[in-house]
Amino acid sequence: MKKLLLVLSIIFVVLTFAGAIYVIGSKGKVNAGYAVIPMVFALASFAGYRGCKK
């Protein structure tokens, strides 16, 4: 479970940066949710990882 949460958080961090690059590349014409939603999932999975670690 611990490794799964760590892998998920890494994947969502990569998706967050990809979404941010997409938003910046389109000069703000697309919704910022492309970067924010994966960031929320990354924070949640990283919090779950830290909770399992203890």
C-alpha positions in Angstrom: 0.0 0.0 0.0 2.9 2.3 0.9 4.6 1.9 -2.5 1.3 2.3 -4.4 0.6 5.7 -2.7 4.2 6.8 -3.4 3.9 5.9 -7.1 0.5 7.6 -7.4 1.8 10.8 -5.8 4.8 10.8 -8.3 2.4 10.3 -11.2 0.1 13.0 -10.1 3.0 15.4 -9.6 4.1 14.8 -13.2 0.6 15.4 -14.4 0.5 18.6 -12.4 3.6 19.9 -14.1 2.2 18.8 -17.5 -1.0 20.6 -16.8 0.8 23.7 -15.8 2.9 23.7 -18.9 -0.3 23.2 -21.0 -2.0 26.1 -19.3 1.0 28.4 -19.7 1.6 27.2 -23.3 -2.0 28.1 -24.2 -1.5 31.5 -22.7 -4.3 31.0 -20.1 -7.1 30.2 -22.6 -7.7 26.8 -21.0 -8.9 26.2 -17.5 -6.3 26.1 -14.7 -8.0 22.9 -13.4 -5.8 20.9 -15.7 -3.0 21.7 -13.2 -5.0 22.0 -10.0 -6.9 18.8 -9.9 -3.9 16.5 -10.2 -2.2 18.6 -7.6 -5.0 17.9 -5.2 -4.7 14.1 -5.8 -1.0 14.3 -5.4 -1.3 16.0 -2.1 -3.9 13.5 -0.9 -1.9 10.5 -2.0 1.3 11.9 -0.4 -0.6 12.5 2.8 -1.8 8.9 2.7 1.8 7.8 2.1 3.0 9.7 5.1 0.2 8.3 7.2 1.1 4.7 6.3 4.8 5.4 6.9 4.2 6.0 10.6 
